[in-house]
Amino acid sequence: MAEDKDNTLLNDVKNYLDITWDDSLGDKKLTGIIQRGMAAISGKIGECNFYEETQERALLFDYVMYARVGEAPQFWQNYKNEIISLQIERKVDAYAADQ
């Protein structure tokens, strides 16, 4: 099941990046970028859902776009406010759940 979700995610990322050709080595590279992006984004904001239409998923797609061209540091600069907003949202949710 998880493999199906990962394949769907890969195909959705390829669609987002307008990659319309088949390339197994390219898919392997993109899969690695996706996995690293998921780990990095989750590490910054906590638990994420990348398999549904969420803000984290949108961030992941943009991360992959930047990382694919070697500009991952620029991604973190450009999306800093959005990441901070998600961090605050998670803290508020956690606080509300404890009350």
N, C-alpha and C positions, 0 to 999 in steps of 0.2 A: 504493500500500500504506500509506504513512504517513498518508494522508488517511483511510483506513478505520480505522486505529488511533485517530486523533484523534477521528473521529466516534463510535467506540465509547466512548472516554474521556468525551466530552461527554455521551453518553447515560447512562453510569454515574454521572457527577457529578449529572446531573439526577435520576436515580433516588434517589441518596443524599440529595439536597435535597428530595425529594418534589415535584418539578416534573413534573406530569403533562399539562400543556397545551403546545400548539405555539405558539411565538413566535419568529420569525426574528430579531428585534432582541434579544430576550432571549438567544437562543443565541449571537449575535455578542458580546454583553457577557460571557456566561459563558466563551466561548472565549478572550477577552482576559484574563480573570481567571485562567483555567487556565494560559495561556502565561506570564503574569507570575509566577504561583505556581511553575511548573516552573523558571523561570529563578532565582527567588529561593531556592528550596529547594536546587537544584543548586549555586548559588553558595555556600551555607553548608556543604553536606556533601559535595560532589563529585558524581561521576557517579551518576545515579539511574535506576531503572526504574519508570516511572509506569504502564506498560501491563500489568503483572501484579500479583497480590495481594502487595504489599510494604509495608513500613513507610513508605516514601517516598510511596507511593500514598495510604495512609491520611492522612498529613500533608497531602498536596495537597488531598484532599477537605475536610479540616477548614479548611485555609487558604482555600479557595474559599467555604466557609460563612461564615467571619469576614469576608473581604474583600467579599463580596456585600452585607453590611450595614454596611460602612464601619469595621470593627473589626480591620483587619489588624495594627495595632500590638499589640493584645491577644493575637492569635494567637501572635506571637513571644514574648510574656511567658509565656503559658500552656503553650507547647510547648518552652520553652527546654531543659529537662532532656532531653527526647526527642531534640532536635536535637544537643545535646552528646554524648549517648550514641552517636548515629549517626556523628558526627565521630570519636569515639574508636575505634569499630569499624572505620571506614575506615582510620585510621592504623595500627591493629594489623594489619589485613589487608595493607596496603602493606608494613609492616615484615616480616611473615612471608613475603611473596612475594620480598623482597630477600634473604632468608637462604638 
